[in-house]
């Protein structure tokens, strides 16, 4: 496929997603945010239009597209004033199931996900006592006959109240019995409807943004043995595919936010007249907007590099992390510029800037903090001594 073909293909996706998003204007997202509600109608529309099934192969009812195309979908949702955080889990969780699930698992779940009969929006990895120190997770799954029994706790698990399935990481071999800390963990696909009847408790966490996230408690929760994805003990390696996809998709969302903030700042600075002239005529106003645009454009390039590597099945940990770092930083700087350009009006809910400002701030912290990205690059790319 030539570059022009790729560009045209993305233009078709952009036009389609923008047309759908136009049916859900700022007022819709503002109302959802004020009510701390879930955008059910929006997610349903995305599902029915096939956008959330983009990465599912055509044989299973999806579009068979790659991470690059999926990233364009997520970008356009945020660029249109929405928040893809309500549904992006389906995209990056999909890669774990696609790359490591059995044929039987794919046949069981993927067509139903593509049709919207099932939602795979949640991934249970993070725990209260370990955070990003994933290899030290304490949630354990012990095999007993034809099922596993799970005990433990997870935190910051998003969209679980609006999902039917969850990808769960648990330790199946004690850490003191494995050669490497990253061994002995397994991933499972959990039917949440059944889990709620057999040992799963969900406790919502109120937070700064309208982001449905929760603490989970597993008390002898049972999972059928056939719900193990791939080989037992290899789950950490499997989950990395999902984590890299997550970081690239969130980078794309931040890029969408960045363009949204720059566009709003540009328009307001061109229209707002103070002292008889547009405020955008002043270099003190226009330079920060121009700088924000440059930073977003630069982050965008790293997004495409990471997508290309991921879709080719090549290692992309460094690129995925760097794309997320650059995009989150660029969107946050653009958010500040946009708010400052609007002055007091930037704080008014009706302008939507304060909502998007809160939403994009999250990505300095999650799904991985900027400091951990820096330590990853320092150790794995630059060869510096491990700092922890």
Number of C-alpha atoms within 10 A of each C-alpha: 5 7 8 9 10 12 11 12 12 17 13 12 18 19 12 15 21 17 12 17 21 12 11 18 13 17 13 15 20 19 12 15 16 12 10 15 13 18 18 13 11 19 17 14 16 20 20 14 14 17 22 29 28 23 23 25 18 14 11 19 17 20 17 14 15 18 25 23 21 25 25 20 28 29 27 27 24 24 24 21 25 26 25 22 19 20 25 23 24 24 25 26 22 24 24 22 26 17 15 18 21 16 10 9 17 18 13 12 18 25 20 15 23 25 18 18 12 16 24 29 26 27 27 22 23 22 22 13 14 14 15 16 11 18 17 17 23 19 21 22 25 17 15 11 9 10 17 22 19 23 19 19 23 24 21 21 24 23 25 23 16 16 19 19 23 23 24 21 25 27 26 22 17 14 18 9 10 13 9 10 15 17 21 22 30 25 31 26 22 22 18 18 12 15 16 13 11 15 16 21 16 17 12 16 15 12 10 10 17 20 20 21 20 20 20 20 19 21 15 17 21 24 23 17 15 15 18 22 23 19 13 16 19 17 26 21 14 23 24 14 23 22 21 24 30 25 26 33 31 30 32 32 32 34 36 29 33 33 25 23 29 24 17 21 27 18 12 17 21 15 13 14 13 9 6 7 12 15 20 22 13 11 11 11 19 19 14 20 25 15 16 25 20 13 19 25 17 15 25 21 13 22 28 19 16 28 25 16 17 22 14 12 11 10 13 21 23 16 22 28 27 24 30 36 27 23 33 30 25 28 33 25 25 31 29 18 23 29 21 16 24 19 11 9 15 20 16 13 12 13 17 18 24 18 22 23 23 15 21 26 19 16 24 19 12 14 16 17 15 20 11 14 17 13 17 20 17 15 14 13 11 10 10 12 10 10 8 5
